[in-house]
Amino acid sequence: MKVLLDECVDWRLSRNLVGHEVKTARQMGWATIKNGELLALASEEFDVFVTVDRNLSFQQNLSSFRVAVIVLCAPSNRLSNLKMLVPELLEKITSAKSGETTWIGKEAEPSNQK
């Protein structure tokens, strides 16, 4: 799977996503692009978009994009916290569906998101 890491996700997390082609927004030259345009660009080249931005689903109609979105819910976006989510992330990447959002972590899917 082709995976794009949002700029708010530590790029070093890509080292743990073995078996997938992983790029960061910065590597793609998309670091300053806003979410709507970023998701449109990601839809053209990637299967999965990984972010820690829990507000993304409130700001964008994610089902209108041809990319699966995975939201990592950790105490912080520090690498040590995100690495704890890697086993579940690897599992969910392979089953992620275009236009759907998957929440990963202890604080996954806020109650107002259901």
MARBA-3410 file (N, C-alpha, C, O; in Angstrom, 1 decimal):
114
0.8,-1.2,0.0,0.0,0.0,0.0,0.9,1.2,0.0,2.0,1.3,0.6 ~ 0.4,2.3,-0.6,1.1,3.6,-0.6,0.5,4.4,0.5,-0.7,4.7,0.5 ~ 1.3,4.8,1.4,0.9,5.5,2.6,1.5,6.9,2.7,2.7,7.1,2.4 ~ 0.7,7.9,2.9,1.2,9.3,3.1,1.1,9.7,4.6,0.0,9.6,5.2 ~ 2.1,10.1,5.2,2.1,10.6,6.6,1.9,12.1,6.6,2.7,12.8,5.9
0.9,12.5,7.3,0.7,14.0,7.5,1.9,14.6,8.1,2.7,13.9,8.8 ~ 2.1,15.9,7.9,3.2,16.6,8.5,3.2,16.6,10.0,4.3,16.9,10.6 ~ 2.1,16.4,10.6,2.0,16.4,12.1,2.4,15.0,12.7,2.5,14.8,13.9 ~ 2.7,14.0,11.8,3.2,12.7,12.2,4.7,12.7,12.1,5.2,13.0,11.0 ~ 5.4,12.3,13.1,6.9,12.2,13.1,7.3,11.3,11.9,6.9,10.1,11.8
8.1,11.8,11.0,8.6,11.1,9.8,9.2,9.7,10.2,9.2,8.8,9.4 ~ 9.8,9.6,11.3,10.5,8.4,11.7,9.6,7.2,11.9,10.0,6.1,11.9 ~ 8.3,7.5,12.0,7.3,6.4,12.1,7.3,5.6,10.9,7.0,4.4,10.9 ~ 7.7,6.2,9.8,7.7,5.5,8.5,8.6,4.3,8.5,8.4,3.3,7.8 ~ 9.7,4.3,9.3,10.6,3.2,9.5,9.9,1.9,10.0,10.4,0.8,9.8
8.8,2.1,10.7,8.1,1.0,11.3,7.0,0.4,10.4,6.4,-0.6,10.8 ~ 6.8,1.1,9.3,5.7,0.6,8.5,6.2,-0.2,7.3,6.1,0.0,6.2 ~ 6.8,-1.3,7.8,7.5,-2.3,6.9,6.5,-2.9,6.0,5.4,-3.3,6.4 ~ 6.9,-3.0,4.7,6.0,-3.7,3.7,5.1,-2.7,3.0,4.3,-3.1,2.1 ~ 5.2,-1.4,3.3,4.4,-0.4,2.6,5.3,0.7,2.1,6.4,0.9,2.6
4.9,1.3,1.0,5.6,2.5,0.4,5.1,3.7,1.1,4.0,4.2,0.9 ~ 6.0,4.3,2.0,5.6,5.4,2.8,6.4,6.7,2.4,7.6,6.7,2.3 ~ 5.6,7.8,2.3,6.2,9.1,2.1,5.6,10.0,3.1,4.5,9.8,3.6 ~ 6.2,11.1,3.3,5.7,12.2,4.2,5.2,13.3,3.3,5.6,13.5,2.2 ~ 4.4,14.1,3.9,3.9,15.3,3.2,5.1,16.2,2.8,5.1,16.8,1.8
6.0,16.3,3.7,7.2,17.1,3.5,8.0,16.6,2.3,8.5,17.3,1.4 ~ 8.2,15.2,2.3,9.0,14.6,1.1,8.3,14.9,-0.2,8.9,15.0,-1.2 ~ 7.0,15.0,-0.2,6.2,15.2,-1.4,6.2,16.7,-1.8,5.7,17.1,-2.8 ~ 6.7,17.6,-0.9,6.7,19.0,-1.1,5.3,19.6,-0.8,4.9,20.7,-1.3 ~ 4.5,18.9,0.1,3.2,19.3,0.4,3.1,19.8,1.9,2.0,19.9,2.4
4.2,20.2,2.5,4.1,20.5,3.9,3.3,21.7,4.3,2.7,21.8,5.4 ~ 3.1,22.7,3.4,2.4,23.9,3.7,0.9,23.9,3.1,0.2,24.8,3.3 ~ 0.6,22.8,2.5,-0.7,22.7,1.9,-1.8,22.3,2.9,-1.6,21.5,3.8 ~ -2.9,23.0,2.8,-4.0,22.8,3.8,-4.7,21.5,3.5,-4.6,20.9,2.5 ~ -5.5,21.0,4.6,-6.0,19.7,4.6,-6.9,19.3,3.4,-6.7,18.2,2.8
-7.8,20.2,2.9,-8.6,19.8,1.8,-7.8,19.5,0.5,-8.0,18.5,-0.1 ~ -6.9,20.4,0.2,-6.1,20.3,-1.0,-5.1,19.1,-0.8,-4.8,18.4,-1.7 ~ -4.6,18.9,0.4,-3.7,17.8,0.7,-4.4,16.5,0.5,-3.8,15.6,-0.1 ~ -5.6,16.4,1.0,-6.4,15.1,0.8,-6.7,14.9,-0.7,-6.6,13.7,-1.1 ~ -6.9,15.9,-1.4,-7.2,15.8,-2.9,-5.9,15.3,-3.6,-5.9,14.4,-4.4
-4.8,15.8,-3.2,-3.5,15.4,-3.8,-3.2,14.0,-3.4,-2.7,13.2,-4.2 ~ -3.4,13.6,-2.1,-3.1,12.3,-1.6,-4.0,11.3,-2.3,-3.6,10.2,-2.6 ~ -5.2,11.7,-2.6,-6.2,10.8,-3.4,-5.6,10.3,-4.7,-5.9,9.3,-5.2 ~ -4.8,11.2,-5.3,-4.3,10.9,-6.6,-3.1,9.9,-6.6,-2.9,9.2,-7.6 ~ -2.4,9.9,-5.5,-1.1,9.1,-5.4,-1.0,8.0,-4.3,-0.1,7.2,-4.4
-1.9,8.1,-3.4,-1.8,7.2,-2.2,-3.1,6.5,-1.9,-4.2,6.9,-2.3 ~ -2.9,5.3,-1.2,-4.0,4.5,-0.8,-4.5,5.0,0.6,-5.7,4.9,0.9 ~ -3.6,5.4,1.5,-3.9,5.7,2.9,-3.2,7.0,3.3,-2.0,7.2,3.0 ~ -3.9,7.8,4.1,-3.4,9.0,4.6,-3.4,8.8,6.2,-4.5,8.6,6.7 ~ -2.3,9.0,6.8,-2.2,8.8,8.3,-1.9,10.1,8.9,-1.0,10.9,8.5
-2.7,10.4,9.9,-2.7,11.7,10.6,-2.9,11.6,12.1,-3.4,10.5,12.6 ~ -2.6,12.6,12.9,-2.9,12.6,14.3,-4.0,13.7,14.5,-4.4,14.0,15.7 ~ -4.4,14.4,13.5,-5.3,15.5,13.5,-6.8,14.9,13.7,-7.4,14.5,12.8 ~ -7.2,15.0,15.0,-8.5,14.4,15.3,-9.7,15.3,14.8,-10.8,14.9,14.7 ~ -9.4,16.6,14.5,-10.4,17.5,14.0,-10.6,17.4,12.5,-11.5,18.0,11.9
-9.8,16.6,11.8,-9.9,16.5,10.3,-11.3,16.1,9.9,-11.8,16.6,8.9 ~ -11.9,15.1,10.6,-13.2,14.7,10.1,-14.3,15.7,10.3,-15.4,15.6,9.7 ~ -14.1,16.7,11.2,-15.0,17.8,11.4,-14.8,18.9,10.4,-15.7,19.7,10.1 ~ -13.6,19.0,9.8,-13.3,20.0,8.9,-13.5,19.7,7.4,-13.6,20.5,6.6 ~ -13.4,18.4,7.2,-13.5,17.9,5.8,-14.5,16.8,5.7,-14.8,16.0,6.6
-15.1,16.6,4.5,-16.0,15.5,4.2,-15.1,14.4,3.7,-14.9,14.3,2.5 ~ -14.6,13.6,4.6,-13.5,12.6,4.2,-14.0,11.5,3.2,-13.3,11.0,2.5 ~ -15.3,11.3,3.2,-15.9,10.2,2.3,-15.8,10.7,0.9,-16.0,9.9,0.0 ~ -15.6,12.0,0.6,-15.5,12.5,-0.7,-14.2,12.3,-1.4,-14.0,12.7,-2.5 ~ -13.2,11.8,-0.6,-11.8,11.7,-1.1,-11.5,10.2,-1.4,-12.0,9.3,-0.7
-10.8,9.9,-2.4,-10.4,8.6,-2.8,-9.2,8.1,-2.1,-8.3,7.5,-2.7 ~ -9.1,8.3,-0.8,-8.0,7.8,0.0,-8.6,7.4,1.4,-9.5,8.1,1.9 ~ -8.1,6.3,2.0,-8.5,6.0,3.3,-7.7,6.8,4.3,-6.6,7.2,4.1 ~ -8.4,7.2,5.4,-7.8,8.1,6.4,-7.7,7.3,7.7,-8.7,6.7,8.1 ~ -6.5,7.3,8.3,-6.3,6.7,9.6,-5.9,7.7,10.5,-4.9,8.4,10.3
-6.6,7.9,11.6,-6.3,8.9,12.7,-5.7,8.1,13.8,-6.3,7.2,14.4 ~ -4.5,8.5,14.2,-3.8,7.9,15.3,-4.1,8.8,16.6,-3.9,10.0,16.6 ~ -4.7,8.1,17.6,-5.1,8.7,18.8,-4.1,8.3,20.0,-4.3,7.3,20.6 ~ -3.1,9.1,20.2,-2.1,8.8,21.3,-2.1,10.0,22.2,-2.6,11.1,21.8 ~ -1.5,9.9,23.4,-1.4,11.0,24.3,-0.8,12.3,23.7,-1.1,13.4,24.1
0.2,12.0,22.8,0.8,13.1,22.1,1.3,12.6,20.7,1.2,11.4,20.4 ~ 1.8,13.5,19.9,2.4,13.0,18.6,3.9,12.7,18.7,4.5,12.7,17.6 ~ 4.4,12.5,19.9,5.8,12.1,20.0,5.9,10.7,19.5,5.0,9.9,19.6 ~ 7.1,10.5,18.9,7.4,9.2,18.3,7.1,8.0,19.3,6.6,7.0,18.9 ~ 7.6,8.1,20.5,7.4,7.1,21.5,5.9,6.7,21.7,5.6,5.5,21.9
5.1,7.7,21.7,3.6,7.4,21.8,3.0,6.8,20.5,2.2,5.9,20.6 ~ 3.5,7.3,19.4,2.9,6.8,18.1,3.4,5.3,17.8,2.7,4.5,17.3 ~ 4.6,5.0,18.3,5.2,3.7,18.0,4.3,2.6,18.7,4.3,1.5,18.2 ~ 3.7,2.9,19.8,2.9,2.0,20.5,1.6,1.6,19.6,1.0,0.5,19.9 ~ 1.3,2.4,18.7,0.1,2.1,17.8,0.5,1.4,16.5,-0.4,1.0,15.8
1.8,1.2,16.3,2.2,0.5,15.0,1.6,-0.8,14.8,1.1,-1.0,13.6 ~ 1.5,-1.8,15.7,0.9,-3.1,15.4,-0.5,-2.9,14.8,-0.8,-3.6,13.8 ~ -1.3,-2.1,15.5,-2.7,-1.9,15.0,-2.7,-1.2,13.7,-3.5,-1.4,12.8 ~ -1.8,-0.2,13.6,-1.7,0.6,12.3,-1.4,-0.3,11.2,-2.0,-0.2,10.1 ~ -0.4,-1.2,11.3,-0.1,-2.1,10.2,-1.2,-3.0,9.9,-1.4,-3.3,8.7
-2.0,-3.5,10.9,-3.2,-4.3,10.6,-4.2,-3.5,9.8,-4.8,-4.0,8.9 ~ -4.5,-2.3,10.3,-5.6,-1.5,9.7,-5.2,-0.9,8.3,-6.1,-0.7,7.5 ~ -3.9,-0.7,8.0,-3.5,-0.2,6.7,-4.0,-1.2,5.6,-4.5,-0.7,4.6 ~ -3.8,-2.5,5.8,-4.1,-3.4,4.8,-5.6,-3.6,4.5,-6.0,-4.0,3.5 ~ -6.5,-3.2,5.5,-7.9,-3.3,5.4,-8.6,-2.0,5.2,-9.8,-1.9,5.0
-7.8,-0.9,5.1,-8.4,0.5,5.0,-9.1,0.6,3.7,-8.6,0.2,2.6 ~ -10.2,1.3,3.7,-11.0,1.5,2.5,-11.1,2.9,2.1,-11.2,3.8,3.0 ~ -11.0,3.2,0.8,-11.1,4.5,0.3,-12.3,5.2,0.8,-13.4,4.7,0.7 ~ -12.2,6.5,1.2,-13.3,7.3,1.7,-13.8,7.0,3.1,-14.7,7.6,3.6 ~ -13.1,6.1,3.8,-13.5,5.8,5.1,-12.4,6.2,6.1,-11.2,6.3,5.8
-12.8,6.5,7.3,-11.9,6.9,8.4,-11.8,5.8,9.4,-12.8,5.3,9.9 ~ -10.6,5.5,9.8,-10.3,4.5,10.9,-9.6,5.2,12.0,-8.6,5.9,11.8 ~ -10.1,5.0,13.2,-9.5,5.5,14.4,-8.7,4.5,15.1,-9.2,3.4,15.3 ~ -7.4,4.8,15.5,-6.6,3.8,16.2,-6.1,4.4,17.5,-5.6,5.6,17.5 ~ -6.1,3.7,18.6,-5.6,4.1,19.9,-6.6,4.1,21.0,-7.8,3.8,20.7
-6.2,4.3,22.2,-7.0,4.2,23.4,-8.2,5.2,23.3,-9.3,4.9,23.7 ~ -7.9,6.3,22.8,-9.0,7.4,22.7,-9.6,7.4,21.4,-10.0,8.5,20.9 ~ -9.7,6.3,20.7,-10.2,6.2,19.3,-11.6,6.6,19.2,-12.4,6.5,20.2 ~ -12.0,7.1,18.1,-13.3,7.6,17.7,-14.0,8.3,18.8,-14.7,7.7,19.6 ~ -13.9,9.6,18.7,-14.7,10.4,19.7,-16.1,10.1,19.7,-16.7,9.8,18.6
-16.8,10.2,20.8,-18.2,9.9,20.9,-19.1,10.7,20.0,-20.1,10.2,19.5 ~ -18.7,11.9,19.7,-19.5,12.8,18.8,-19.2,12.5,17.3,-19.7,13.1,16.4 ~ -18.4,11.5,17.1,-18.0,11.1,15.7,-18.8,9.9,15.2,-18.8,9.7,14.0 ~ -19.5,9.2,16.1,-20.2,8.0,15.7,-21.4,8.3,14.9,-22.1,7.3,14.5
END
